[in-house]
Amino acid sequence: MDITNETHSQHISRQFNQELEQLKTQLMAMGGLVEKQVQDAVEALLEGDSRTAERVRDSDNAVNDMQIQIDEECTRVLARRQPAASDLRLVLAVIRATSDLERVGDEANKIARNALTLIESDRHSRGMVEIRHLSEHVRKMLRDALTSFARFDTRLALQVLHEDESVDNEYTTATRSLVTFMMEDPRAITSILSVMTILRALERVGDHADNLAEHVIYLVKGLDVRHTDPGELDESLGK
Amino acid sequence: MDITNETHSQHISRQFNQELEQLKTQLMAMGGLVEKQVQDAVEALLEGDSRTAERVRDSDNAVNDMQIQIDEECTRVLARRQPAASDLRLVLAVIRATSDLERVGDEANKIARNALTLIESDRHSRGMVEIRHLSEHVRKMLRDALTSFARFDTRLALQVLHEDESVDNEYTTATRSLVTFMMEDPRAITSILSVMTILRALERVGDHADNLAEHVIYLVKGLDVRHTDPGELDESLGK
């Protein structure tokens, strides 16, 4: 049974409805924060701004605290309200989503740490164009995944699932050309490894956006699609 | 309020109690499966056994199906039984644990794929000793984490949390020496990158074992310790 924003506002208990809305709002705030961290970490690298990179590196406490707070709130709602059907799925989807967002925060942290290494080594490194492209791509995925969650929009969630494939290809191509550069210039190996770590972190941000989109489909349609091919989903969701 | 196996068997509804036990049993089966996959993938590499590596590479469906099945069972228990307190925490801990175990399965798959590349390149590569050591270390962590879950044993869970630090050090040391080899012999870069990917996958298995141990402490003590230093935990859990 599909749910929409309307269904959720028909709760007899207005208080309960507010609690569910509150969970969503908190999740969006957490999403906004980690999205910003990924963006700041990448821009710090591209602009050689070590102060910003340090700030991102040192700021994962805020994300962790948000995860713990939202999860506690979810547990309270489960215990007090004993939600069923779509309400239960919403709470479970929020719990899963905080776990993905927290890991996005970890990846932003990893990007910031490697950005600092690269900035300090003061060596104009290969791969900056690839980092910029991949970062724009996965940040759009993450933003769309969060929007699809906020709006219970499975069509947008499906788009995110389809994007992930092209992110994977982009990542593989970039990595391959970096291996060639390493062979040509072994002195650049250390810095290229840092670039590869950043690319991998970005690719994983894409994976987490992908997971978020799956949570949205679970939440709205009641389908667990975590291990289903996006092509099959187009059919079963009647795109 | 602490829970023990005894508390769980005092449920008035014997049926409910059986359902909770069943969840734990299924989780242990899933844990046993992914533990075996990690072991098989590493042994396939060390013995040059490409058939076994292919089998692990192609077997992640079984793990994925188990995750979906256990999570559905958890959702049913939440909806039907509306558990509170320690029962609710058990169900939530199982949901979190399946997510970690599924990712361990992904890492085993990654190890198997890179093992195949290394076996096919027919090149005696560096780093095999490091892979063997790290693999033994993280497999022990994973086994202990699962045992601590089965027995609600926070003392063992704490041990696992402490182990993770030494796994991280082992991983960093191994990676550093591999970078040196790459610089000395650029022709070995591709195979050493595969070795590094395998080491990183093993290190992540350790991270997931660490997460499992945190779920055990949450489940037994009601404390969310996901972002707490193990040293502080020794004090607060009165080790």
Chai-1 contact restraints between the chains, C-beta under 6 A:
chainA,res_idxA,chainB,res_idxB,connection_type,confidence,min_distance_angstrom,max_distance_angstrom,comment,restraint_id
A,N64,B,H227,contact,1.0,0.0,6.0,A-B,restraint_1
A,I68,B,D224,contact,1.0,0.0,6.0,A-B,restraint_2
A,A79,B,A84,contact,1.0,0.0,6.0,A-B,restraint_3
A,A79,B,L88,contact,1.0,0.0,6.0,A-B,restraint_4
A,Q82,B,Q82,contact,1.0,0.0,6.0,A-B,restraint_5
A,A84,B,A79,contact,1.0,0.0,6.0,A-B,restraint_6
A,L88,B,A79,contact,1.0,0.0,6.0,A-B,restraint_7
A,M182,B,I189,contact,1.0,0.0,6.0,A-B,restraint_8
A,M183,B,P186,contact,1.0,0.0,6.0,A-B,restraint_9
A,M183,B,I189,contact,1.0,0.0,6.0,A-B,restraint_10
A,P186,B,M183,contact,1.0,0.0,6.0,A-B,restraint_11
A,P186,B,P186,contact,1.0,0.0,6.0,A-B,restraint_12
A,I189,B,M182,contact,1.0,0.0,6.0,A-B,restraint_13
A,I189,B,M183,contact,1.0,0.0,6.0,A-B,restraint_14
A,D224,B,I68,contact,1.0,0.0,6.0,A-B,restraint_15
A,H227,B,N64,contact,1.0,0.0,6.0,A-B,restraint_16
